[in-house]
Amino acid sequence: MVGLKPSEVPPTTAVKFLGAGTAACFADLLTFPLDTAKVRLQIQGENQATQAAQRPQYRGVLGTILTMVRTEGPRSPYNGLVAGLHRQMSFASIRIGLYDSVKQFYTPKGSDHSSITTRILAGCTTGAMAVSCAQPTDVVKIRFQASIHLGAGSNRKYSGTMDAYRTIAREEGVRGLWKGTWPNITRNAIVNCAEIVTYDIIKEKLLDYHLLTDNFPCHFISAFGAGFCATVVASPVDVVKTRYMNSPPGQYRSPLDCMLKLVIHEGPTAFYKGFTPSFLRLGTWNVVMFVTYEQLKRAFMKVQVLRESPF
């Protein structure tokens, strides 16, 4: 057996909430360069007239990261990390940490198992709740990841993460911090359903058919499957979301306008730009996050039981 034993006491909502945010931050620390590479590949092709002369061209995941390190310095793949950690503590805590509670809320009384419809509804609900709360952190993260600084003399629009929040609110209004909320809600409803629901179902079937026990191999396989499904179904929405949130005011009238221009100018294959880094990132992120999350829930509950037990 690998890892801590399952707790005899079910984890509380507070434990799930804190565990999900902490595990997601840990996963982000390990996979953030892949996420940055994905963003750079997704926005490649915008403003083609000026891009060829001013911006480096990226090819593949490793090529993108190496180009960034060569032209912008070794810290560039981690541009926006602070905002990314802000995002995960508020975002993952809600969409993952509250999933079981919302699923139980939607499950009819007296039912032993939640239907797929109930799980999808719970995933959509927590995904929408999370985006509503954490959207400003996502906007700032993408702005940092998409910004290119070629040499010491290049201008930096934001001096830091908190300055980015203030500058966007001042220049674009408070609504600017919630730019792209609807495509992001759509994306995260899809991601949540493909990710959490897939993980939930795969794990349940592995345990029900006694193929694996509730430990690391089960969590690893479930998380890997969840990452692949999430990447396949969410990539088109993710590309539109990234383009729209990174665009200057007036470039696109709406997310739909962004999607139509993307198809007209770059073709339907543009919806899967950055698919490889997306899968590498989501697959790795899901494995690290869910494995860590399962262990943190057990560790937190063990500490709680020890604190409440008499000497």
N, C-alpha and C positions, 0 to 999 in steps of 0.2 A: 504494500500500500504506500502511496506517495502523498505527503502532506498531512494536515491535521485530520483527525477523525471527525465525522459529522457530529454536530452538537445534538444532544438529546432534546434540548429546548429549541424550538423554532426561532430563528432570528427575528428581532423586532423590526418595525418599520424604520426606526431611527438608525439601527445597525445597518440595514440595507441602504438607507439614504447616504450615510457617511461612508460606508464601504464602497459603494458604486462610484462616488466622486473621487475617493482616494485611489481606487484601482484605475480609474480612467486617467487620472493625472500621471500615474506611473506608466501607463501604456503610452500616453502622449510623449513623455520624455524619451522613450525608446524609438518611437516611430515618426516624430515630428519632421525630420528631413524628407521622409517619403511623402508626407502631406504637402510640404512646401513644393517639392518637385511636381506633384500632381497639379497644384494650383498654377505653376508656371507653364506647364504643358497645356492646361485647359485654356489659359488666356492667350496662348500663342496663336497668332492669326488675327487678333484685333488690330485695327489701325495699321494695316499692312503697308501703307504708303510710307509711314515714318518708322515703322518697326525695323525694317531691313537695315536702315542706316544707323539706328540708335541702340538697338537691342541685340544681344547675342541670341543665336538660334540654338534651341535645345533638341537633343535627340536621345530618347530613351531615359529611363530612370537614372541609371548610374551616370550617363552622360550629362544629364541636367544638373545633378548634384555636383559633379566635378567641374562643370562650367561655372556654376555659381561660386564655388570655392576659389577657382582660378581668377574670376573677374571681380568678385565682390568680397572675397575674404572667407576664412574658415568658419566664421560665425553666421554667415548668411543663411545656411539651411535652417537655422533656428530663429530667423526673423519672425516675430509675433508669438514667441513661446509663452511669454507672460500672459498675453490675452488668451492664448490657447488653454493655459491652466485655469484662468478665470472661467473660461467657457466650460471646461469639464467639471469643475466643482459645482457650478450651478446647473449645467445642462444634463450631464450623466447622472447626477444625483437624483434628478426628477424623472428622467425618461427610463432609467434602469432601476433606480432604487424604489420608485413608487409603482413599478409595473405589477408586482404580485398583489399589492393592496388594491389597485384599480381592477385587476383581473378578478379578484375575489368579490369586489363590489358589483361587477357585471354578471357574475355567475349566479344563476337562479338558486334560491335556497333549497337545500336538500339534495343538490347535485354533487356527486363525488368528483367529477372531472369537468374542466372548462372546455367548451367546444372551441374549434378553430376560429369561428366567428367572434366569440367572446375574447379570445386572445388578440385577434387582429384589432378589435375595437379598443381593447386596453392599450395596445401598442400605439394606435393612432392618437388616443387621448393623452398619454404621457408624452409622446413626441411633440404634440401641439403645445402642451403646457410648458415643456422645456424650452421650445423656441421662443415662446412669448416672453419668458423671463431672461433668456440668455442671448437674444439676438444681437444686442450691442457688442458683446464680446466676440461674436462671430464676424461681424462687420470689421472690427478693428484687426482681428487676426488675419483676415484675408487681405486687408489693405497692406499690412506689414509684409505678408508673404509675397504679394504681387509686386511690391516696390523694388526697383532695381537701382543699386548705388554703384556706379562704375568709378571707383577711385575716391581719394580723399576729398577732392574738390566738388563732388556731386552734392546737390542740395537734398536735404532730408526734410520731408514735409512734416514729420512728427519727431519730436525730440525724445519721446518715450511713450509708454502705453497710456498713462493717464492724460498726457498731452494730446494723444490721438482722440480719446473720448471727448475732451473739451473742444478740440479743433473741429471735429466733425459736427458736433452739436452747434458750434458757433457759425460755421460756414454753410452747413446744409440744414440746420434746424434740428430739433430733437428727433424729428421724423427720420433724419438721415441715419441715426443710430439703429433704426428699425427698418432700414432699406432692405428690400428683398425678403421681408417676413413671410409673405404668402408662398413664394417658391421654396423657401426654407421649410415652412410647415409641410408643404407637399413632399419635399424630399425626405424630411425626417419621419413623416408618417409612413412613407415607403420603407425607409431604412429600418425604422423600429419594427415594422411588421416582418421584414425580411431577415432582420438580425435577431431581435429578442425572441420573436415567436418561433423562428427556426431553431434557435438554441434551445428554447423551452421544449419543443416537440422532439428534436433529436435526442436530447438528454432523457426525456421521459420514456421514449421507446427503447433506448439502450438499457435503461433500468428495468422497464416492464418485462422485456424479453430476456433479462438476466444475461445480456451480452457483456456488460461491464458493471462494475460497482461504482458508487458515487464518489469517485476520486479523480486524480489528475488525467488518466487516459480518456475517461468519459468526458470531462470538461474540455480537453484539448480537441477531440474529434467534433464535439458539438459546436465549439467556438469557430473552428476552421470552416465547417459547413455554413455557419451563420455569416461569416465574413464573405464567402464566395457568393452566396445568394444576395446579400446586401449590395455587393458591387455590381452585379449583373443588372438588377432592377433599378438601382438608384443613380447609375452613372449619367444618363441623359439629363435628369433633373439637376444633378450636381454640377454639370458643366454650365447649364443655364444660370443656376444660382451663383456660381463663381463669377461668370461674366457680368451678370447684372449688378452684383454687390460691389464689384471692383470698378464699375464704369463711372465716369464723371457725370455730373448732373446734365441731363438732356440728351445723352447718347442713345438711350433706349426709352421709349414711352412707357413700356410695361414689360414684365417678364415674357409675355406672349410675343411682343415685338422683338425682344432679344432672341427668342427661340426661332422666329421666322427669319430674321436676318442671318442667324447662324446657319440655317439650312440653305438659304439662298446663296450666301457668299462662300460657304465652306463645304456644303453637302451634308447629308445625314450621318456620314461617318464621324463628323465632328462631335457628335453626341458622346462618342466613346474615346475622345481625346483624353490621354492620361489614364486609360483603363488599367494598364499594367501597374503603375505606381498606386492607383486606387486600390487594386486588389492586394498588392503587397502590403500596403498600409492598412487596409481594413482587415485583411486576413491576420496579419501580425497583431494589429491592435486588438482584435476580438480575442485571439488566443491569450495574449498577455492580460487583457482586462478581465475576461471571464474567469481565467484560472486564478488571478490575484483576488478577484471579487469573492470567489467561493472560499478561498483561504482566509480572507479578511473577515468574512461573516462568521466563520468558525472561531477565529482568534478573538474577535470582539465578544462573542457570546461566551467563550471560555473565561475571559476576563470578567464579564458581568456576573457569571455564575459563581466565580471565586470570590468576588466582592460581596455577593449576597449570602454566601454560605457561612454558617457559624464556624468559629475557630475549632 
